[in-house]
Amino acid sequence: MAASRAVFQEADRAQLSILASVEKSCLIWMAERAPKWLNSDHLTGLGLLALMAAGVFYWYGRWNRSALLAVIVCLAVNWFGDSLDGTLARVRKKQRPRYGFYVDHIVDCLGALFLLGGLALSTFMSPGIALGLLIAHLLLSCEVYLATYTLGRFQISFWKFGPTELRILLATGNLVLFLKPRAGVTIYGVRYSMFDIGGTIGIVGMGVVLSILIVRHTIALYRAEPL
């Protein structure tokens, strides 16, 4: 097959989030002590199942607010699976860069679909905001993957925020909403939930980051290939 004969150059990873150094040390420690039967595919699958379960619990939260606490557990399990899979492969020197990159990130996109789909079916976030977040996330993901291919740099974090920080932020929001179900603000007589406010901020933030990256990378590629 052509894929097996292709020369692959692994991209530089740009992970500059707040918790990056602590997280890296923690993941290496866990990878070195992981049981031999556990491999990266198991962890990737576990991460996806955790986000699928989180979506289901968000939906179930319509009737039982305690499901918000179960979502926090799912986010922790997702962090374990999604963050440790690549570290485990690197520690054991069993990397499959093309396969790992493809599977890991197609799973991330599917996980976002399940998570935000569950939020859209819940009463915690309006379907329009959840859809907007999903679109913004997928557009930003497309930009990152295209930049990885064309520029050889895989950017994981933006403005010191990466996937781990976002999980912590979402888990904190769940805890606040569990303790204060009416958390939110009223503007001109219209009530906005805390998750709708956070989702709107997320959409705007990702939109700004996307716009900056598109301009920056377009200029870099234009200059790299002059006519």
Secondary structure, DSSP 8 states (H G I E B T S, - for coil): -HHHHS-----EEE---TTHHHHHHHHHHHHHTS-TT--HHHHHHHHHHHHHHHHHHHHHTTT-TTHHHHHHHHHHHHHHHHHHHHHHHHHTT---HHHHHHHHHHHHHHHHHHHHHHHHHSSSS-HHHHHHHHHHHHHHHHHHHHHHHHHSEEE--BTTB-HHHHHHHHHHHHHHHHH-TT-EEEETTEEEEHHHHHHHHHHHHHHHHHHHHHHHHHHHHHHHS--
